[in-house]
Amino acid sequence: MPTTERFLIAMAIIYTLPYLVWRLARTDHWAPLVVVQIVGGILLGPGVLGAWLPEYHTFVFTPPVVQALNGIAWWAVTLFVFIAGTELDLRQAWAHRRETVVTAGLALGAPLAAGCVVAAGLLALSSGWMGPGAQRWQFIAGIGMSCAVTALPILILLMEKLEILRQPLGQRILRYASLDDIAIWGVLALILLDWERVGRQLGFLVAFGAAAWAVRALLPRLPVRDRWYVALIWLVACAFGSDWSGLHFMVGAFLAGAVLDAEWFGQDALDALRHHVLLVVMPVFFLSTGLRTQWEQGGVLVFVAAAALLAAAVSGKLLGVAAAGRLLRWSPGDAWLIGWLLQTKALIMIIFANILLDKAVITNSMFTALLLMAVASTMLTIPVVAPRLAGAQALVGRSR
């Protein structure tokens, strides 16, 4: 069978199976379509479908097909991370800087510390979790930050579903998540710092700063239609420069979006682009992610590691936000609800874990455990939050 036909079979599987499960099983209350697609990617990978039906798996997912899928996946995630960067609104965070810094700092720091403890414990049990390209501190910091991640784009989708995105509560949570998003990418850049190529990396950052100033001066002067084309050229240039310097192309994609203002494109247009990227190309990224899952440490150990990471992520986030609530004297119930909403991890954490795997900071088994943790934490959010929101209209309307 020609490669094109195998590729189209793979694409049909990618779009058909998760949609049927989501629609027929009516999973939307506890697993939105994006989560079902992520789980579908894991099930279609070599650890599940490849183990159950190896001949079928190798028939469809041949090396040329996987290579084609990876190309689509790279572009999909580049666009998605760029949009996430563009949606950051640091002016609101600055307007409420004390509350935002305290809450974001504790919401990030507590699960980061808990995750680092779990990472050190896993290393004590086996060295098979750490990749050959990592030092011990890089592995521990990477796993700790994975437990601390809040996925801003998925958080936006869930808050849209819960009808609180444009409410004062939704805007509060976006401020906290936005600051954490910057910290996440900053820590990632530190983990990826390559002392053999530090000159390149510093050169890229200096060039990026100068180019960002020029782009910010140019874009507002262009017609809206032209801004999109220039923004895409800017995105590709930043992603290339970042990857060339050793930081990874997704770091450049995030920086490219973070220096742009959402109002230059229109919030409705950005929302539409995010939805279209999620609909059209991100399912391919989910499958390509699933194709990288492995169970080298054994299925039971991977699930144990995922459970330990989930416990660290959930408890750390809730304790951190609870501490912020006490310091800032929030009303009862605020911290619990905000802590659970900030628990959303899928996509950005999966992107984060993909980068750690690409750079050999973690192994495939650790990647699989992180993937399972990200899916579980995201699936918990709506079932926990929705009942509390039903009788909490006063909380929804509070801006601080």
C-alpha positions as CSV (number, residue, x, y, z in Angstrom):
1,M,0.0,0.0,0.0
2,P,1.4,3.5,-0.9
3,T,2.6,5.7,1.9
4,T,-0.1,8.3,1.1
5,E,-2.9,5.7,1.7
6,R,-1.3,4.6,5.0
7,F,-1.0,8.3,6.0
8,L,-4.7,8.9,5.3
9,I,-5.7,5.7,7.3
10,A,-3.7,7.1,10.2
11,M,-5.4,10.5,9.9
12,A,-8.8,8.8,9.8
13,I,-8.0,7.0,13.0
14,I,-6.7,10.2,14.6
15,Y,-10.0,12.1,14.0
16,T,-12.6,9.3,14.1
17,L,-11.9,7.2,17.2
18,P,-11.5,10.0,19.9
19,Y,-14.6,11.8,18.5
20,L,-16.8,8.7,18.6
21,V,-15.7,7.9,22.2
22,W,-16.3,11.6,23.2
23,R,-19.7,11.8,21.5
24,L,-21.1,8.3,22.2
25,A,-19.8,8.0,25.7
26,R,-20.7,11.6,26.5
27,T,-17.5,12.2,28.4
28,D,-17.6,16.0,28.2
29,H,-18.4,16.4,31.9
30,W,-15.2,14.7,33.1
31,A,-13.1,14.5,29.9
32,P,-13.4,17.2,27.2
33,L,-12.6,16.1,23.6
34,V,-9.0,17.4,23.9
35,V,-8.4,15.0,26.9
36,V,-10.0,12.1,25.0
37,Q,-7.7,12.8,22.1
38,I,-4.7,12.8,24.3
39,V,-5.7,9.5,25.9
40,G,-6.4,8.2,22.3
41,G,-2.8,9.1,21.4
42,I,-1.5,7.0,24.3
43,L,-3.7,4.0,23.4
44,L,-2.6,4.2,19.8
45,G,1.1,4.2,20.7
46,P,3.5,1.3,20.8
47,G,2.9,0.7,24.5
48,V,-0.8,-0.3,24.0
49,L,-1.9,-0.8,20.4
50,G,1.7,-1.7,19.4
51,A,1.8,-4.4,22.1
52,W,-1.7,-5.8,21.5
53,L,-1.7,-5.7,17.7
54,P,1.9,-5.2,16.6
55,E,1.3,-6.2,13.0
56,Y,-1.5,-3.7,12.5
57,H,0.5,-1.0,14.3
58,T,3.5,-1.4,12.1
59,F,1.3,-1.6,9.0
60,V,-0.2,1.8,9.6
61,F,2.5,3.6,11.4
62,T,5.5,3.0,9.1
63,P,8.5,5.3,9.4
64,P,7.5,7.5,6.5
65,V,4.0,7.9,7.9
66,V,5.4,8.7,11.4
67,Q,7.8,11.3,9.8
68,A,4.9,13.0,8.0
69,L,2.8,13.0,11.2
70,N,5.7,14.5,13.2
71,G,6.1,17.4,10.7
72,I,2.4,18.3,11.1
73,A,2.7,17.9,14.9
74,W,5.8,20.2,15.1
75,W,3.9,23.0,13.2
76,A,0.7,22.4,15.3
77,V,2.4,22.8,18.6
78,T,4.5,25.7,17.4
79,L,1.3,27.6,16.5
80,F,-0.4,26.6,19.8
81,V,2.5,27.7,22.0
82,F,2.7,31.0,20.0
83,I,-1.0,31.6,20.6
84,A,-0.5,30.8,24.3
85,G,2.2,33.4,24.5
86,T,0.1,36.0,22.7
87,E,-2.8,35.5,25.1
88,L,-0.7,36.6,28.1
89,D,-1.9,39.8,29.6
90,L,0.8,41.1,31.9
91,R,-0.8,44.5,32.3
92,Q,-3.6,43.0,34.4
93,A,-1.1,41.1,36.5
94,W,0.8,44.4,37.1
95,A,-2.4,46.2,38.1
96,H,-2.9,43.6,40.8
97,R,0.7,42.8,41.3
98,R,0.9,42.0,45.0
99,E,-2.0,39.6,44.9
100,T,-0.9,38.1,41.6
101,V,2.8,37.6,42.6
102,V,1.9,36.1,46.0
103,T,-0.7,33.7,44.6
104,A,1.2,32.7,41.5
105,G,4.5,32.3,43.5
106,L,2.9,29.9,46.1
107,A,0.8,28.1,43.5
108,L,4.0,27.4,41.5
109,G,6.4,26.9,44.4
110,A,4.6,24.4,46.5
111,P,3.9,21.8,43.8
112,L,7.4,22.4,42.4
113,A,8.9,21.5,45.8
114,A,6.6,18.5,46.1
115,G,7.5,17.3,42.6
116,C,11.2,17.7,43.3
117,V,10.9,15.4,46.3
118,V,9.1,12.8,44.3
119,A,11.7,13.0,41.5
120,A,14.5,12.5,44.0
121,G,12.7,9.5,45.4
122,L,12.2,8.0,42.0
123,L,15.9,8.4,41.2
124,A,16.8,6.7,44.5
125,L,14.7,3.7,43.4
126,S,16.0,3.5,39.8
127,S,18.2,5.5,37.5
128,G,16.0,4.4,34.5
129,W,13.8,7.5,34.8
130,M,16.6,10.0,34.0
131,G,17.7,10.5,30.4
132,P,21.3,10.2,29.3
133,G,21.6,13.9,28.5
134,A,20.6,15.2,31.9
135,Q,22.4,16.0,35.1
136,R,20.6,15.1,38.4
137,W,19.5,18.7,39.1
138,Q,18.1,19.1,35.6
139,F,16.0,16.0,36.0
140,I,14.7,16.9,39.4
141,A,13.9,20.5,38.4
142,G,12.2,19.3,35.2
143,I,10.0,16.9,37.0
144,G,9.2,19.4,39.8
145,M,8.2,22.0,37.2
146,S,6.0,19.4,35.5
147,C,4.0,19.1,38.7
148,A,3.7,22.8,39.0
149,V,2.5,23.6,35.4
150,T,-0.9,25.2,34.7
151,A,-1.9,24.9,31.1
152,L,-3.1,28.4,30.2
153,P,-4.8,27.5,26.9
154,I,-6.7,24.5,28.3
155,L,-7.6,26.5,31.4
156,I,-9.2,29.1,29.0
157,L,-11.2,26.3,27.3
158,L,-12.4,24.8,30.6
159,M,-13.4,28.3,32.0
160,E,-15.3,28.9,28.7
161,K,-17.1,25.7,29.3
162,L,-17.9,26.6,32.9
163,E,-19.0,30.1,31.7
164,I,-16.6,32.0,34.0
165,L,-13.9,33.1,31.6
166,R,-15.1,36.7,31.2
167,Q,-16.3,36.9,34.8
168,P,-14.1,38.5,37.5
169,L,-13.1,35.1,38.9
170,G,-12.0,33.9,35.5
171,Q,-9.8,37.0,35.0
172,R,-8.3,36.5,38.5
173,I,-7.3,33.0,37.6
174,L,-5.9,34.1,34.2
175,R,-3.6,36.6,36.0
176,Y,-2.2,33.8,38.3
177,A,-1.8,31.4,35.4
178,S,-0.2,33.9,33.1
179,L,2.6,34.7,35.6
180,D,3.2,31.0,36.2
181,D,3.4,30.5,32.5
182,I,6.3,32.9,32.2
183,A,8.1,31.2,35.1
184,I,7.6,27.7,33.5
185,W,9.3,28.7,30.3
186,G,12.0,30.6,32.2
187,V,12.8,27.5,34.3
188,L,12.7,25.4,31.1
189,A,15.3,27.7,29.5
190,L,17.5,27.3,32.5
191,I,17.2,23.5,32.4
192,L,18.1,23.5,28.7
193,L,21.1,25.9,29.1
194,D,23.9,24.3,27.3
195,W,27.3,25.6,28.5
196,E,28.9,24.4,25.3
197,R,26.5,26.6,23.3
198,V,25.9,29.4,25.9
199,G,27.4,31.9,23.4
200,R,24.8,31.0,20.8
201,Q,22.0,31.1,23.4
202,L,23.1,34.6,24.7
203,G,23.4,35.7,21.1
204,F,19.9,34.5,20.3
205,L,18.4,36.3,23.3
206,V,20.2,39.6,22.5
207,A,19.1,39.4,18.8
208,F,15.6,38.4,20.0
209,G,15.4,41.5,22.2
210,A,16.4,43.9,19.4
211,A,14.1,42.2,16.8
212,A,11.2,42.2,19.3
213,W,11.5,45.9,19.7
214,A,11.4,46.3,15.9
215,V,8.4,44.0,15.5
216,R,6.5,45.8,18.2
217,A,7.1,49.1,16.4
218,L,6.1,47.7,13.0
219,L,3.0,45.5,13.7
220,P,0.6,48.2,15.0
221,R,1.3,50.3,11.8
222,L,0.3,47.5,9.5
223,P,-3.3,46.6,8.3
224,V,-4.8,43.8,10.4
225,R,-4.6,41.4,7.5
226,D,-0.9,41.9,7.0
227,R,-0.2,41.6,10.8
228,W,-1.0,37.9,10.6
229,Y,1.5,37.2,7.9
230,V,4.2,39.2,9.6
231,A,3.5,37.4,12.9
232,L,3.9,34.0,11.2
233,I,7.2,35.0,9.7
234,W,8.3,36.3,13.1
235,L,7.2,33.0,14.7
236,V,9.2,30.9,12.3
237,A,12.3,33.1,12.7
238,C,12.1,33.0,16.5
239,A,11.5,29.2,16.6
240,F,14.4,28.6,14.3
241,G,16.8,30.9,16.2
242,S,15.8,29.3,19.5
243,D,16.3,25.7,18.2
244,W,19.6,26.7,16.5
245,S,20.9,28.1,19.8
246,G,20.0,24.9,21.7
247,L,17.0,26.2,23.7
248,H,14.3,24.2,21.6
249,F,12.0,25.7,19.0
250,M,9.0,25.8,21.4
251,V,10.8,28.2,23.7
252,G,11.2,30.5,20.7
253,A,7.6,30.1,19.7
254,F,6.4,31.1,23.2
255,L,8.7,34.1,23.3
256,A,7.5,35.2,19.8
257,G,3.9,35.3,21.0
258,A,4.7,36.8,24.5
259,V,6.1,40.0,23.1
260,L,3.0,40.7,20.9
261,D,-0.3,42.3,22.1
262,A,-3.5,40.3,21.6
263,E,-5.5,43.4,20.7
264,W,-3.4,43.8,17.5
265,F,-5.2,40.8,16.2
266,G,-8.5,41.0,18.0
267,Q,-9.4,38.6,20.9
268,D,-12.2,37.0,18.9
269,A,-9.8,36.2,16.0
270,L,-7.2,34.8,18.4
271,D,-9.9,32.6,20.1
272,A,-11.1,31.4,16.7
273,L,-7.5,30.6,15.7
274,R,-6.9,28.6,18.9
275,H,-10.1,26.6,18.3
276,H,-9.2,25.9,14.7
277,V,-5.7,24.8,15.6
278,L,-7.1,22.5,18.2
279,L,-9.6,21.1,15.7
280,V,-7.5,20.8,12.6
281,V,-3.9,20.0,13.6
282,M,-3.4,19.4,17.3
283,P,-5.0,15.9,17.2
284,V,-2.0,14.9,15.1
285,F,0.3,16.2,17.9
286,F,-1.6,14.1,20.4
287,L,-1.1,11.0,18.4
288,S,2.6,11.7,17.8
289,T,2.9,12.2,21.5
290,G,1.3,8.8,22.1
291,L,3.7,7.2,19.7
292,R,6.5,8.1,22.1
293,T,5.0,6.4,25.2
294,Q,6.9,3.4,26.5
295,W,6.7,1.1,29.5
296,E,10.4,0.3,29.8
297,Q,10.3,0.3,33.6
298,G,7.2,-2.0,33.6
299,G,3.6,-1.0,33.5
300,V,3.0,-1.1,37.3
301,L,6.0,1.1,38.1
302,V,5.0,3.7,35.5
303,F,1.5,3.9,37.1
304,V,3.0,4.1,40.6
305,A,5.3,7.0,39.4
306,A,2.3,8.7,37.8
307,A,0.2,8.4,41.0
308,A,3.0,9.8,43.1
309,L,3.5,12.7,40.7
310,L,-0.3,13.3,40.7
311,A,-0.4,13.4,44.5
312,A,2.5,15.9,44.6
313,A,0.9,18.1,41.9
314,V,-2.6,18.2,43.4
315,S,-1.6,18.5,47.1
316,G,1.1,21.0,46.3
317,K,-1.1,23.2,44.2
318,L,-4.0,23.2,46.8
319,L,-1.6,23.9,49.7
320,G,0.1,26.7,47.8
321,V,-3.1,28.4,46.9
322,A,-4.5,27.9,50.4
323,A,-1.4,29.6,51.9
324,A,-2.0,32.5,49.5
325,G,-5.6,32.7,50.5
326,R,-4.6,33.0,54.2
327,L,-2.0,35.6,53.5
328,L,-4.3,37.7,51.3
329,R,-7.4,37.1,53.6
330,W,-9.6,35.6,50.9
331,S,-13.2,34.7,51.6
332,P,-13.9,31.0,52.6
333,G,-14.0,28.7,49.6
334,D,-11.9,30.9,47.2
335,A,-8.7,29.0,47.6
336,W,-10.2,25.5,47.1
337,L,-11.9,26.5,43.9
338,I,-9.0,28.5,42.5
339,G,-6.6,25.7,43.4
340,W,-8.5,23.2,41.5
341,L,-8.9,25.4,38.4
342,L,-5.1,26.0,38.4
343,Q,-4.7,22.2,38.5
344,T,-5.3,21.9,34.7
345,K,-2.2,20.6,33.1
346,A,-2.8,18.9,29.8
347,L,-1.2,20.2,26.6
348,I,1.3,22.7,28.1
349,M,2.7,20.0,30.5
350,I,2.7,17.5,27.6
351,I,4.6,20.0,25.5
352,F,6.9,20.6,28.4
353,A,7.5,16.8,28.8
354,N,8.1,16.4,25.0
355,I,10.9,19.0,25.2
356,L,12.4,17.2,28.2
357,L,12.3,13.9,26.2
358,D,13.7,15.6,23.1
359,K,16.7,16.9,25.1
360,A,17.2,13.5,26.8
361,V,16.5,14.9,30.3
362,I,13.9,12.1,30.9
363,T,13.4,8.6,29.5
364,N,10.3,7.3,27.6
365,S,9.0,5.7,30.8
366,M,9.2,9.0,32.7
367,F,7.5,10.7,29.8
368,T,4.7,8.1,30.0
369,A,4.3,8.7,33.7
370,L,4.1,12.5,33.2
371,L,1.6,12.0,30.4
372,L,-0.7,9.9,32.7
373,M,-0.4,12.5,35.5
374,A,-1.3,15.4,33.1
375,V,-4.4,13.6,31.8
376,A,-5.5,12.6,35.3
377,S,-5.1,16.1,36.8
378,T,-7.0,17.7,33.9
379,M,-9.8,15.1,34.1
380,L,-10.3,15.9,37.8
381,T,-10.9,19.6,37.3
382,I,-14.4,19.9,36.0
383,P,-16.1,17.2,38.2
384,V,-14.6,18.9,41.3
385,V,-15.2,22.5,40.3
386,A,-18.6,22.4,38.5
387,P,-20.7,21.5,41.6
388,R,-19.0,24.2,43.7
389,L,-19.6,26.8,41.1
390,A,-23.3,26.0,40.9
391,G,-24.0,27.8,44.2
392,A,-21.1,30.3,44.3
393,Q,-22.2,33.3,42.3
394,A,-20.8,35.7,44.8
395,L,-17.4,34.1,44.4
396,V,-17.6,34.2,40.6
397,G,-18.2,38.0,40.8
398,R,-15.3,38.7,43.1
399,S,-12.3,40.3,41.3
400,R,-9.9,39.8,44.3
